[in-house]
Amino acid sequence: MSVTDVPHSHRYEITLDGVTAGFTRYADRGNQRIFVHTEIDDAFAGRGLGSRLISEALRATRASGKRAVAVCPFVAEYLDRHREFDDVRDPVTPDVLAAVRSE
């Protein structure tokens, strides 16, 4: 299993045995990485891949010096349960939502 940032697609992908199992899409805005949508293929459901994907994406976001904003409900729920990322979490604001809508 591996998680890879695919910058030209604005997403992190998780692969299992060479097959893309899912992704989380983001939009960068200044020093923020806004997570807007996450999907895990039904064929890979129930294996914890979504949590692994988000954990790795948030670690990479932190390492890049960016702050995480969770518009995606799955990412928001993950952050609520994993307080170790509080140091890089920013709230969803009207400006963030407007930026996402304009993409």
Residue frames as qw, qx, qy, qz and C-alpha x, y, z in Angstrom:
[[0.000, 0.891, 0.454, 0.000, 0.00, 0.00, 0.00],
 [0.430, -0.087, 0.006, 0.899, 1.28, 3.47, -0.81],
 [0.092, 0.897, 0.372, -0.221, 0.01, 7.05, -0.70],
 [0.502, 0.064, 0.294, 0.811, 1.31, 9.45, -3.34],
 [0.144, 0.719, 0.164, -0.660, 0.74, 13.13, -3.96],
 [0.483, 0.386, 0.588, 0.522, -0.27, 13.71, -7.58],
 [0.100, -0.492, -0.149, 0.852, 0.10, 17.51, -7.78],
 [0.101, 0.052, -0.515, -0.850, -1.06, 17.93, -11.39],
 [0.371, -0.421, -0.749, -0.353, -4.38, 16.29, -10.37],
 [0.264, -0.473, 0.293, -0.788, -4.51, 18.10, -7.01],
 [0.873, -0.314, -0.044, -0.372, -4.97, 14.88, -5.09],
 [0.224, -0.456, 0.851, -0.129, -3.36, 12.19, -3.02],
 [0.823, 0.101, -0.401, -0.389, -3.93, 8.65, -4.24],
 [0.554, -0.400, 0.705, -0.193, -3.75, 5.42, -2.32],
 [0.686, 0.345, -0.559, -0.314, -2.74, 2.31, -4.24],
 [0.714, -0.305, 0.596, -0.206, -2.86, -1.31, -3.20],
 [0.700, 0.026, 0.662, 0.267, -0.95, -3.86, -5.24],
 [0.255, -0.064, 0.509, 0.820, -0.49, -1.28, -8.00],
 [0.042, -0.596, -0.686, -0.415, -4.20, -0.48, -8.27],
 [0.081, -0.262, 0.175, -0.946, -5.59, 2.94, -7.34],
 [0.235, -0.409, -0.863, 0.181, -7.98, 2.26, -4.47],
 [0.124, -0.877, -0.456, 0.093, -8.99, 5.84, -3.76],
 [0.391, 0.354, -0.012, 0.850, -8.05, 9.49, -3.53],
 [0.171, -0.789, -0.406, 0.428, -8.54, 12.71, -1.62],
 [0.398, 0.630, 0.258, 0.616, -8.76, 15.85, -3.74],
 [0.377, -0.641, -0.250, 0.621, -7.41, 19.18, -2.51],
 [0.324, 0.841, 0.143, 0.409, -7.08, 22.80, -3.50],
 [0.572, -0.219, -0.226, 0.758, -4.10, 24.86, -2.38],
 [0.013, -0.903, -0.238, -0.357, -4.82, 28.42, -1.27],
 [0.109, -0.847, 0.384, -0.351, -1.84, 30.33, 0.09],
 [0.025, 0.425, -0.854, 0.297, -0.49, 28.33, 3.02],
 [0.666, 0.001, 0.535, -0.520, -3.63, 26.17, 3.21],
 [0.172, 0.058, -0.908, -0.378, -4.37, 22.80, 1.67],
 [0.605, 0.045, 0.248, -0.756, -8.16, 22.52, 1.46],
 [0.108, 0.010, 0.987, 0.118, -9.40, 18.92, 1.36],
 [0.464, 0.138, -0.084, -0.871, -12.59, 18.92, -0.68],
 [0.887, 0.095, -0.102, -0.439, -13.50, 15.31, -1.51],
 [0.202, -0.417, 0.885, -0.035, -12.42, 11.78, -0.63],
 [0.877, 0.155, -0.133, -0.436, -13.36, 8.51, -2.34],
 [0.298, -0.338, 0.892, 0.037, -12.44, 4.88, -1.79],
 [0.508, 0.118, -0.664, -0.536, -13.50, 2.44, -4.49],
 [0.821, -0.249, 0.102, -0.503, -16.22, 0.06, -3.27],
 [0.897, 0.180, -0.398, 0.065, -13.97, -2.90, -4.09],
 [0.484, 0.276, -0.548, 0.624, -11.57, -1.69, -1.36],
 [0.447, -0.616, 0.030, -0.648, -14.12, -0.63, 1.27],
 [0.854, -0.481, -0.040, -0.193, -13.80, -1.78, 4.86],
 [0.867, 0.106, -0.221, 0.434, -10.02, -2.07, 4.89],
 [0.457, -0.756, -0.094, 0.459, -9.17, 1.20, 6.62],
 [0.585, 0.254, 0.290, 0.713, -7.70, 2.65, 3.44],
 [0.007, 0.866, 0.255, 0.430, -9.56, 5.94, 3.80],
 [0.547, -0.832, 0.034, 0.086, -8.05, 6.56, 7.22],
 [0.747, -0.213, 0.278, 0.564, -4.58, 5.58, 6.02],
 [0.418, 0.579, 0.340, 0.612, -4.95, 7.89, 3.01],
 [0.160, -0.925, -0.140, -0.316, -5.98, 10.86, 5.12],
 [0.699, -0.652, 0.099, 0.277, -3.32, 10.24, 7.75],
 [0.683, -0.009, 0.317, 0.658, -0.57, 10.22, 5.13],
 [0.245, 0.712, 0.325, 0.573, -2.02, 13.24, 3.30],
 [0.356, -0.922, -0.086, -0.126, -2.14, 15.22, 6.54],
 [0.735, -0.466, 0.194, 0.453, 1.44, 14.24, 7.43],
 [0.560, 0.282, 0.354, 0.694, 2.58, 15.40, 3.99],
 [0.011, -0.874, -0.274, -0.401, 0.62, 18.62, 4.38],
 [0.560, -0.814, 0.035, 0.150, 2.32, 19.29, 7.71],
 [0.738, -0.210, 0.294, 0.570, 5.76, 18.46, 6.26],
 [0.420, 0.522, 0.361, 0.648, 5.19, 20.94, 3.41],
 [0.174, -0.121, -0.258, 0.943, 4.48, 23.74, 5.89],
 [0.318, -0.319, -0.422, -0.787, 0.84, 24.02, 4.88],
 [0.346, 0.008, 0.626, -0.699, -2.24, 24.05, 7.07],
 [0.046, -0.225, -0.934, -0.273, -5.16, 21.64, 6.56],
 [0.443, 0.110, 0.185, -0.870, -8.75, 22.73, 6.02],
 [0.150, 0.127, 0.979, 0.060, -11.40, 19.99, 5.94],
 [0.515, 0.147, -0.125, -0.835, -14.31, 20.83, 3.67],
 [0.597, 0.040, -0.760, -0.255, -14.64, 17.10, 2.99],
 [0.726, -0.498, 0.079, -0.467, -16.80, 15.51, 5.73],
 [0.957, -0.053, -0.235, 0.161, -14.61, 12.39, 5.87],
 [0.513, 0.361, -0.339, 0.701, -11.46, 14.46, 6.48],
 [0.301, -0.582, 0.177, -0.734, -13.29, 16.60, 9.06],
 [0.890, -0.374, -0.062, -0.254, -14.41, 13.51, 10.94],
 [0.852, 0.124, -0.298, 0.412, -10.90, 12.08, 10.80],
 [0.235, 0.485, -0.308, 0.784, -9.47, 15.31, 12.23],
 [0.578, -0.560, 0.065, -0.590, -12.09, 15.33, 14.99],
 [0.962, -0.261, -0.070, -0.042, -10.93, 11.85, 16.04],
 [0.824, 0.067, -0.086, 0.556, -7.19, 12.45, 15.61],
 [0.212, -0.969, -0.082, 0.097, -6.22, 15.46, 17.69],
 [0.676, -0.347, 0.281, 0.587, -2.53, 15.00, 16.82],
 [0.405, 0.385, 0.428, 0.711, -3.23, 17.12, 13.74],
 [0.124, -0.894, -0.395, 0.173, -4.74, 20.05, 15.66],
 [0.390, -0.593, 0.166, 0.684, -1.48, 21.97, 15.15],
 [0.160, -0.099, 0.582, 0.791, -2.10, 22.19, 11.39],
 [0.085, 0.580, 0.796, 0.150, -5.91, 22.40, 11.29],
 [0.076, 0.060, 0.002, -0.995, -7.62, 25.60, 10.19],
 [0.407, 0.428, 0.655, -0.471, -11.39, 26.14, 10.32],
 [0.266, 0.456, 0.670, 0.522, -13.65, 26.19, 7.31],
 [0.009, 0.504, 0.213, -0.837, -14.54, 29.83, 6.71],
 [0.541, 0.730, 0.313, -0.276, -16.74, 31.58, 4.14],
 [0.182, 0.794, -0.464, -0.348, -13.56, 32.61, 2.28],
 [0.285, -0.265, 0.908, 0.154, -12.45, 28.98, 2.08],
 [0.530, 0.430, 0.718, -0.138, -15.84, 27.88, 0.76],
 [0.416, 0.840, 0.012, -0.349, -15.82, 30.67, -1.83],
 [0.004, -0.650, 0.694, 0.310, -12.34, 29.61, -2.98],
 [0.401, -0.001, 0.914, 0.055, -13.47, 26.01, -3.36],
 [0.522, 0.634, 0.510, -0.257, -16.59, 26.99, -5.32],
 [0.306, 0.849, -0.205, -0.379, -14.52, 29.07, -7.73],
 [0.264, -0.438, 0.810, 0.286, -12.25, 26.12, -8.65]]
